[in-house]
Amino acid sequence: MRATQKALMARGLDSDGAAKLAQDGWTLNKLKLATETELKAIGLGESFINALFKEQRPPIPTDNLMKVLFDNRFQCCVCRDPKQSIIVHHIDEWAHSRSHELENLAVLCLQHHDKAHTKGTLSQNLDPTTLRGLKAEWETEVKKRDAESIYAAMRLDYSSWNYINELRVFEIARALKLNFSKIKYFGNAVAAGVASLDGLPVPVESDRLFYMYEGATILERYFYVAGVFNEVVKRIPIVNVSDFLDKGVLGIALAVGDFIFVQGAHTFSPTTNKKSGRGRGQICEGVRRANEVEVRFVFDRWEATSSSAKNCWLVGTRNQGSLVHVKDLSREDGRLVIRGTVLGICSNLGDLKKRDYAMSLYDSVPVNDFEEDEDVDDDWLGDE
């Protein structure tokens, strides 16, 4: 998101208005140097113009602004309509609360923002108590939706996992106290000798194999392990960041320990020179790179779930989806680098990635306009 958009929304402008001004080349400094007549001519209201010139209220700190926007997926917490322009509203009025804390911020469309400032008699008022309840409900719902949509897409598209990190998946499954005996194909896996009675997969010892799932018991192993993985996906909170690869958003919204799903062009590169192509140790790095954000992880390509996965889908640049447990977030040469442990890599899952880096509220802005505005003084974005 452009710095101008952040700065204007921090001062109370709606998202569509902020996006249009940024697209037209306006920055905060240019707006401050314009006359009142010029500002009215570009559609700014008197209340915003007064706030811009007088700065009676410091802007919302950028971290809090982006955090509340992302936690609400840039949607009004009342109507939840992604097509509506939004504004960040102070639940307890700034004039009384003097608070820009997250607990006092709510994302509203313009209609519900007006309603929050109006006391009606024929419909429910959007008073502070009601707004806090609606905000909490929506933010909880958002966290559930990503995992549910990923699981639903897996079932709908009959998508296969090209790689499953057995060790970490079963580690998480045990922490979740998953009853392995209830997993479909558990009995088949035990009978085939690929799982023990306690539900853990039996290690593959032979380094003569080209990939781990090679051999007569491939189906029993794959269906059982994939079944455990699917149950883990249903139970952990997952953030689908596929449409939000924006360093200004994810650098604030994510934390170490989060589980993220990212879909799009991944580049898979070997980091070891194992010419035989057999056995463990065929280490690769996977990278999903877009819009100055990188998601990076390493995995053993020997653990691919099929020969086509190993030799085609996990080589070069491929449109894949990866589920990653975040271990580190860092800024490197102006990029946000997210490093983690990959739990699974799968084929493209339908519409879990919907756009090429134009969020719903910025559809009118060209793709490359999500860079930071170079001509905006970042001091305007902080807590003054």
C-alpha positions as CSV (number, residue, x, y, z in Angstrom):
1,M,0.0,0.0,0.0
2,R,1.3,3.4,-0.9
3,A,2.5,5.6,2.0
4,T,0.1,8.4,0.9
5,Q,-2.9,6.0,1.3
6,K,-1.7,5.0,4.8
7,A,-1.2,8.6,5.8
8,L,-4.7,9.7,4.6
9,M,-6.5,6.8,6.1
10,A,-4.6,7.5,9.4
11,R,-6.2,10.9,9.3
12,G,-9.7,9.7,8.7
13,L,-10.1,9.5,4.9
14,D,-11.9,6.5,3.4
15,S,-10.0,3.9,1.4
16,D,-11.4,4.7,-2.0
17,G,-10.7,8.4,-1.6
18,A,-7.2,7.8,-0.4
19,A,-6.5,5.4,-3.3
20,K,-7.8,7.9,-5.9
21,L,-5.6,10.7,-4.5
22,A,-2.6,8.5,-4.5
23,Q,-3.3,7.4,-8.1
24,D,-3.7,11.1,-9.1
25,G,-0.2,11.8,-7.7
26,W,-1.2,13.6,-4.5
27,T,1.0,13.1,-1.4
28,L,0.3,14.4,2.1
29,N,2.9,17.2,1.7
30,K,1.3,18.3,-1.6
31,L,-2.2,18.3,0.0
32,K,-0.9,20.4,2.9
33,L,0.5,23.0,0.5
34,A,-2.7,23.2,-1.6
35,T,-5.3,25.9,-1.0
36,E,-8.7,25.1,0.5
37,T,-10.3,25.8,-2.9
38,E,-8.0,23.3,-4.6
39,L,-8.8,20.7,-2.0
40,K,-12.5,21.1,-2.4
41,A,-12.1,20.9,-6.1
42,I,-10.7,17.4,-5.8
43,G,-13.6,16.3,-3.6
44,L,-12.3,16.6,-0.1
45,G,-14.9,17.5,2.6
46,E,-14.6,20.4,4.9
47,S,-14.1,18.2,8.0
48,F,-11.1,16.5,6.5
49,I,-9.6,19.7,5.1
50,N,-9.8,21.2,8.6
51,A,-8.2,18.1,10.1
52,L,-5.5,18.3,7.4
53,F,-4.6,21.9,8.1
54,K,-5.1,22.1,11.8
55,E,-3.8,18.6,12.8
56,Q,-6.0,18.7,15.9
57,R,-5.6,15.0,16.2
58,P,-2.4,13.1,15.6
59,P,-2.7,10.4,12.9
60,I,-3.3,6.8,13.8
61,P,0.1,5.1,14.2
62,T,0.9,3.1,11.0
63,D,1.3,-0.2,12.9
64,N,-2.1,0.1,14.5
65,L,-3.7,1.2,11.2
66,M,-2.4,-1.7,9.2
67,K,-3.0,-4.3,11.9
68,V,-6.7,-3.4,12.3
69,L,-7.1,-3.3,8.6
70,F,-5.5,-6.7,8.0
71,D,-7.2,-8.3,11.0
72,N,-10.5,-7.3,9.4
73,R,-9.3,-8.2,5.9
74,F,-10.0,-4.6,4.8
75,Q,-13.7,-5.1,5.3
76,C,-16.4,-3.5,7.4
77,C,-17.0,-5.5,10.5
78,V,-20.7,-4.8,10.3
79,C,-21.7,-5.6,6.7
80,R,-18.5,-7.5,5.8
81,D,-18.9,-6.4,2.1
82,P,-15.4,-6.4,0.4
83,K,-16.7,-4.0,-2.3
84,Q,-17.4,-1.1,0.0
85,S,-14.9,1.7,0.7
86,I,-13.8,1.6,4.3
87,I,-12.7,4.0,7.0
88,V,-11.0,3.4,10.4
89,H,-13.4,4.5,13.1
90,H,-12.6,5.3,16.8
91,I,-15.1,3.3,18.8
92,D,-14.9,5.7,21.7
93,E,-14.6,9.1,20.1
94,W,-11.1,10.5,19.9
95,A,-12.3,13.8,21.5
96,H,-13.1,11.8,24.7
97,S,-10.8,8.8,24.6
98,R,-7.6,10.3,23.1
99,S,-6.9,6.6,22.1
100,H,-5.5,5.2,18.9
101,E,-5.1,1.7,20.5
102,L,-6.2,-1.3,18.5
103,E,-9.0,-2.0,21.0
104,N,-10.5,1.4,20.1
105,L,-10.3,1.0,16.3
106,A,-12.9,-0.6,14.1
107,V,-13.1,-0.9,10.3
108,L,-16.4,0.4,8.9
109,C,-17.9,1.1,5.5
110,L,-19.0,4.7,4.9
111,Q,-22.7,3.8,5.5
112,H,-22.0,2.2,8.9
113,H,-19.5,4.8,9.8
114,D,-22.3,7.4,9.4
115,K,-24.6,5.1,11.4
116,A,-22.0,4.9,14.2
117,H,-22.2,8.7,14.5
118,T,-26.0,8.7,14.5
119,K,-28.4,7.6,17.2
120,G,-31.5,6.1,15.7
121,T,-34.8,5.0,17.1
122,L,-36.0,2.5,14.5
123,S,-32.9,0.3,14.2
124,Q,-30.1,-0.9,16.3
125,N,-27.6,1.8,17.2
126,L,-23.9,1.1,16.5
127,D,-22.9,2.2,20.0
128,P,-19.4,1.3,21.4
129,T,-20.6,-1.9,23.1
130,T,-22.3,-3.1,19.9
131,L,-19.3,-2.2,17.7
132,R,-16.8,-4.0,20.0
133,G,-19.0,-7.1,19.8
134,L,-19.3,-7.0,16.0
135,K,-15.6,-6.3,15.6
136,A,-14.7,-9.3,17.8
137,E,-17.1,-11.6,16.0
138,W,-15.7,-10.6,12.6
139,E,-12.1,-10.9,13.6
140,T,-12.7,-14.4,15.0
141,E,-14.6,-15.4,11.9
142,V,-11.7,-14.2,9.7
143,K,-9.3,-16.5,11.5
144,K,-11.6,-19.4,10.9
145,R,-12.4,-18.7,7.2
146,D,-8.8,-19.1,5.9
147,A,-8.3,-22.6,7.3
148,E,-11.9,-23.6,6.2
149,S,-11.5,-22.3,2.7
150,I,-8.1,-24.1,2.3
151,Y,-9.6,-27.3,3.5
152,A,-12.7,-26.9,1.3
153,A,-10.6,-26.1,-1.7
154,M,-8.5,-29.3,-1.1
155,R,-11.6,-31.4,-1.1
156,L,-13.4,-29.6,-4.0
157,D,-10.4,-29.7,-6.3
158,Y,-9.2,-33.1,-5.3
159,S,-5.8,-31.5,-5.0
160,S,-2.8,-33.7,-4.2
161,W,0.0,-32.8,-1.8
162,N,3.2,-32.9,-3.7
163,Y,5.2,-32.7,-0.5
164,I,4.2,-33.4,3.1
165,N,6.6,-32.8,6.0
166,E,5.8,-35.9,8.0
167,L,8.0,-35.2,11.0
168,R,6.5,-31.7,11.7
169,V,2.9,-32.6,10.7
170,F,2.8,-35.6,13.1
171,E,4.6,-33.4,15.8
172,I,1.7,-30.9,15.5
173,A,-0.9,-33.7,15.3
174,R,0.3,-35.1,18.6
175,A,0.3,-31.7,20.2
176,L,-3.3,-31.4,19.1
177,K,-4.0,-34.8,20.7
178,L,-5.3,-36.1,17.4
179,N,-6.7,-39.7,17.7
180,F,-4.8,-41.4,14.9
181,S,-7.0,-44.5,15.0
182,K,-9.9,-42.4,13.8
183,I,-8.1,-41.3,10.7
184,K,-9.4,-42.9,7.5
185,Y,-7.0,-45.5,6.2
186,F,-5.3,-45.9,9.6
187,G,-6.1,-49.7,9.5
188,N,-4.7,-50.0,6.0
189,A,-1.6,-48.2,6.9
190,V,-0.9,-50.4,10.0
191,A,-1.7,-53.5,8.0
192,A,0.8,-52.4,5.3
193,G,3.4,-51.7,7.9
194,V,3.7,-48.0,7.1
195,A,2.2,-46.9,10.4
196,S,2.6,-48.2,13.9
197,L,-0.2,-49.0,16.3
198,D,0.3,-45.6,18.0
199,G,-0.4,-43.9,14.7
200,L,3.1,-42.7,13.9
201,P,4.5,-43.4,10.4
202,V,7.2,-46.0,10.1
203,P,10.4,-44.4,8.8
204,V,11.5,-45.4,5.3
205,E,15.0,-46.7,5.7
206,S,16.1,-47.4,2.2
207,D,18.3,-44.8,0.6
208,R,18.2,-46.7,-2.7
209,L,14.8,-45.2,-3.5
210,F,14.5,-42.2,-5.8
211,Y,11.7,-40.7,-3.5
212,M,10.2,-41.7,-0.2
213,Y,6.8,-42.7,-1.5
214,E,8.2,-45.1,-4.1
215,G,7.2,-48.8,-3.7
216,A,4.3,-51.1,-3.2
217,T,2.8,-49.3,-0.1
218,I,2.7,-45.8,-1.7
219,L,-1.1,-45.6,-1.6
220,E,-1.5,-46.7,2.0
221,R,1.2,-44.3,3.2
222,Y,0.0,-41.4,1.1
223,F,-3.7,-41.6,2.0
224,Y,-3.0,-42.1,5.7
225,V,-0.4,-39.3,6.0
226,A,-2.5,-36.9,3.8
227,G,-5.5,-37.8,6.1
228,V,-3.6,-36.8,9.2
229,F,-2.4,-33.6,7.4
230,N,-5.9,-32.6,6.4
231,E,-7.1,-33.0,10.0
232,V,-4.2,-30.8,11.2
233,V,-5.2,-28.2,8.6
234,K,-8.8,-28.2,10.0
235,R,-7.5,-27.5,13.5
236,I,-4.8,-24.9,13.2
237,P,-5.3,-21.2,12.6
238,I,-4.1,-20.4,9.1
239,V,-3.7,-17.0,7.5
240,N,-4.0,-17.0,3.7
241,V,-1.6,-14.3,2.6
242,S,-1.8,-15.1,-1.1
243,D,-3.5,-11.8,-1.9
244,F,-1.7,-9.7,0.8
245,L,2.0,-9.9,-0.2
246,D,2.6,-6.3,0.9
247,K,5.5,-5.7,3.2
248,G,3.7,-2.8,4.8
249,V,0.9,-5.1,5.8
250,L,2.5,-8.5,6.6
251,G,5.5,-6.9,8.4
252,I,3.0,-5.7,11.0
253,A,0.2,-8.4,10.8
254,L,2.3,-11.5,11.0
255,A,4.2,-12.9,14.0
256,V,6.6,-15.8,14.6
257,G,4.6,-18.9,15.2
258,D,1.8,-18.1,12.7
259,F,0.8,-20.6,10.1
260,I,0.5,-19.0,6.6
261,F,-0.7,-20.3,3.2
262,V,0.7,-18.7,0.1
263,Q,-0.3,-19.6,-3.5
264,G,1.4,-18.5,-6.7
265,A,4.6,-18.9,-8.6
266,H,7.1,-20.7,-6.4
267,T,10.8,-21.2,-7.4
268,F,12.4,-24.4,-6.3
269,S,16.2,-24.6,-6.3
270,P,18.5,-27.4,-5.1
271,T,21.0,-26.4,-2.4
272,T,23.0,-29.6,-2.5
273,N,24.6,-31.4,-5.4
274,K,23.4,-35.0,-5.0
275,K,23.9,-36.4,-8.4
276,S,22.5,-39.9,-7.8
277,G,19.0,-38.6,-7.2
278,R,18.5,-41.3,-4.6
279,G,18.0,-41.3,-0.9
280,R,17.6,-38.5,1.6
281,G,19.5,-35.2,1.4
282,Q,18.0,-33.8,-1.8
283,I,17.7,-30.4,-0.1
284,C,15.9,-27.6,-2.0
285,E,14.9,-24.1,-1.2
286,G,11.4,-22.9,-2.0
287,V,10.7,-19.2,-2.5
288,R,7.5,-17.4,-3.2
289,R,8.5,-13.8,-4.2
290,A,6.2,-10.9,-5.1
291,N,5.9,-7.2,-4.4
292,E,9.1,-7.0,-2.2
293,V,7.9,-9.9,0.0
294,E,9.6,-13.3,0.0
295,V,8.4,-16.5,1.7
296,R,11.4,-18.9,2.0
297,F,11.7,-22.4,3.3
298,V,13.9,-25.5,2.7
299,F,12.7,-29.1,2.3
300,D,14.0,-32.5,1.2
301,R,12.8,-33.2,-2.3
302,W,13.3,-36.9,-1.6
303,E,10.1,-36.7,0.5
304,A,8.0,-35.8,-2.6
305,T,4.8,-37.9,-2.7
306,S,5.2,-39.0,-6.3
307,S,7.7,-39.2,-9.2
308,S,5.9,-36.4,-11.0
309,A,5.9,-34.2,-7.9
310,K,9.7,-34.8,-7.5
311,N,10.6,-34.4,-11.1
312,C,8.1,-31.8,-12.3
313,W,6.1,-29.9,-9.7
314,L,9.0,-29.3,-7.2
315,V,11.5,-28.2,-9.8
316,G,12.0,-24.7,-11.3
317,T,9.2,-22.2,-11.2
318,R,5.7,-23.7,-10.7
319,N,2.3,-22.4,-9.6
320,Q,2.0,-24.1,-6.2
321,G,0.6,-23.5,-2.7
322,S,2.7,-23.9,0.4
323,L,1.6,-24.1,4.1
324,V,4.4,-22.6,6.2
325,H,5.0,-22.3,9.9
326,V,6.6,-18.8,10.4
327,K,10.0,-18.9,12.2
328,D,11.5,-15.5,11.4
329,L,10.5,-12.1,9.9
330,S,13.2,-9.8,8.8
331,R,13.9,-6.7,6.6
332,E,16.6,-7.3,4.0
333,D,17.6,-4.8,1.3
334,G,14.1,-3.2,1.5
335,R,12.3,-6.6,1.3
336,L,10.2,-8.4,3.9
337,V,11.6,-11.9,4.2
338,I,9.5,-14.5,5.9
339,R,11.3,-17.7,6.7
340,G,9.7,-20.8,8.1
341,T,9.2,-24.5,8.1
342,V,7.1,-25.8,5.2
343,L,4.4,-28.4,6.3
344,G,3.1,-29.1,2.8
345,I,3.3,-28.1,-0.8
346,C,0.3,-28.7,-3.1
347,S,-1.1,-28.0,-6.5
348,N,-2.9,-24.8,-7.3
349,L,-6.0,-24.6,-5.1
350,G,-8.7,-22.8,-7.1
351,D,-9.5,-19.3,-6.1
352,L,-7.4,-19.0,-2.9
353,K,-5.4,-16.5,-4.9
354,K,-7.7,-14.1,-6.7
355,R,-5.6,-11.2,-7.9
356,D,-2.1,-10.1,-8.9
357,Y,-1.5,-7.7,-6.1
358,A,-4.4,-5.4,-6.1
359,M,-6.5,-5.8,-3.0
360,S,-10.2,-5.4,-3.3
361,L,-10.2,-1.9,-2.0
362,Y,-7.4,-0.9,-4.4
363,D,-8.6,-2.5,-7.6
364,S,-8.5,0.8,-9.3
365,V,-4.8,1.3,-8.6
366,P,-2.2,-0.2,-11.0
367,V,-0.4,-3.3,-9.7
368,N,3.0,-1.5,-9.3
369,D,1.4,1.2,-7.2
370,F,1.7,-0.8,-4.0
371,E,5.2,0.3,-3.5
372,E,5.9,2.9,-0.8
373,D,5.6,6.5,-1.9
374,E,9.1,7.9,-2.1
375,D,8.0,11.5,-1.8
376,V,6.1,11.2,1.4
377,D,7.9,12.2,4.6
378,D,7.6,9.1,6.8
379,D,7.5,11.2,9.9
380,W,3.9,12.0,9.0
381,L,3.1,8.3,9.4
382,G,4.2,7.9,13.0
383,D,2.6,8.7,16.3
384,E,3.0,12.4,16.6
